Amino acid sequence: MQESEFSATGVRIERWARSLTRAGQVVVKDGRLALLTSYGREIDSAPVGAVSAGRPWFAGAGATVARLNGTRYRLTMGQRDRGPDRTGPARRFLETLHSAGGRMI
């Protein structure tokens, strides 16, 4: 079975009411999901099998919600995209997570 990988930069990462970074990174590699700051410092990481993610009704275009180690994060991807499909990175993130064994909310 081929490992699923995903990487996105320029991601706004929020812990609900608190913005952690406006230009962070989301990386799915080697069976782990890692949230990184723009400088590469790890915010949080977990095995993909322990992560749940989804796109709730209140999320805007390109936004997803992920739960890692019991903490909920709001991830907004494609903020700088001006094209018609700003949800592309978020959709690919959820598809990659699902195919790697993550749970959907």
C-alpha positions as semicolon CSV with decimal commas, in nm:
position;residue;x (nm);y (nm);z (nm)
1;M;0,000;0,000;0,000
2;Q;0,135;0,340;-0,096
3;E;0,175;0,602;0,176
4;S;-0,044;0,909;0,132
5;E;0,136;1,242;0,152
6;F;0,015;1,601;0,160
7;S;0,183;1,935;0,218
8;A;0,039;2,286;0,226
9;T;0,203;2,616;0,314
10;G;0,049;2,951;0,395
11;V;-0,209;2,786;0,621
12;R;-0,383;2,984;0,894
13;I;-0,384;2,763;1,206
14;E;-0,616;2,860;1,490
15;R;-0,691;2,697;1,821
16;W;-1,048;2,828;1,807
17;A;-1,035;3,177;1,955
18;R;-0,657;3,207;1,925
19;S;-0,460;3,238;1,603
20;L;-0,135;3,041;1,626
21;T;0,005;3,132;1,283
22;R;-0,116;3,290;0,960
23;A;0,143;3,126;0,737
24;G;0,187;2,779;0,883
25;Q;0,237;2,441;0,725
26;V;0,028;2,124;0,728
27;V;0,221;1,806;0,646
28;V;0,096;1,448;0,618
29;K;0,398;1,221;0,580
30;D;0,505;0,877;0,700
31;G;0,169;0,818;0,866
32;R;0,176;1,136;1,077
33;L;0,001;1,472;1,057
34;A;0,213;1,767;1,167
35;L;0,111;2,131;1,213
36;L;0,410;2,364;1,183
37;T;0,469;2,736;1,219
38;S;0,609;2,937;0,929
39;Y;0,954;2,883;1,082
40;G;0,911;2,504;1,091
41;R;0,853;2,475;1,467
42;E;0,604;2,202;1,551
43;I;0,272;2,317;1,694
44;D;0,126;1,967;1,725
45;S;0,152;1,626;1,559
46;A;-0,017;1,288;1,583
47;P;-0,041;0,957;1,397
48;V;-0,296;0,984;1,116
49;G;-0,504;0,704;1,268
50;A;-0,560;0,915;1,581
51;V;-0,665;1,229;1,389
52;S;-1,022;1,323;1,307
53;A;-1,099;1,597;1,056
54;G;-1,386;1,736;0,858
55;R;-1,551;2,037;0,707
56;P;-1,828;2,160;0,936
57;W;-2,115;2,376;0,815
58;F;-1,980;2,694;0,977
59;A;-1,637;2,675;0,812
60;G;-1,564;2,918;0,531
61;A;-1,416;2,839;0,192
62;G;-1,100;2,634;0,229
63;A;-1,141;2,577;0,603
64;T;-1,134;2,244;0,784
65;V;-1,138;2,138;1,146
66;A;-0,895;1,878;1,278
67;R;-0,863;1,719;1,622
68;L;-0,512;1,615;1,726
69;N;-0,435;1,482;2,074
70;G;-0,771;1,608;2,201
71;T;-0,717;1,965;2,076
72;R;-0,933;2,112;1,798
73;Y;-0,766;2,324;1,532
74;R;-0,920;2,525;1,252
75;L;-0,707;2,509;0,937
76;T;-0,773;2,763;0,661
77;M;-0,595;2,674;0,337
78;G;-0,583;2,858;0,006
79;Q;-0,616;3,204;0,159
80;R;-0,399;3,354;-0,111
81;D;-0,572;3,175;-0,399
82;R;-0,789;3,409;-0,600
83;G;-0,917;3,143;-0,840
84;P;-1,269;3,003;-0,850
85;D;-1,180;2,687;-0,652
86;R;-1,030;2,803;-0,322
87;T;-1,142;2,479;-0,153
88;G;-0,892;2,266;-0,351
89;P;-0,619;2,233;-0,085
90;A;-0,870;2,166;0,194
91;R;-1,044;1,898;-0,012
92;R;-0,711;1,730;-0,098
93;F;-0,612;1,743;0,270
94;L;-0,932;1,564;0,376
95;E;-0,900;1,307;0,096
96;T;-0,537;1,234;0,189
97;L;-0,623;1,204;0,557
98;H;-0,914;0,971;0,483
99;S;-0,708;0,746;0,253
100;A;-0,430;0,728;0,513
101;G;-0,670;0,606;0,784
102;G;-0,784;0,925;0,954
103;R;-1,141;0,961;1,080
104;M;-1,389;1,206;0,933
105;I;-1,599;1,426;1,163
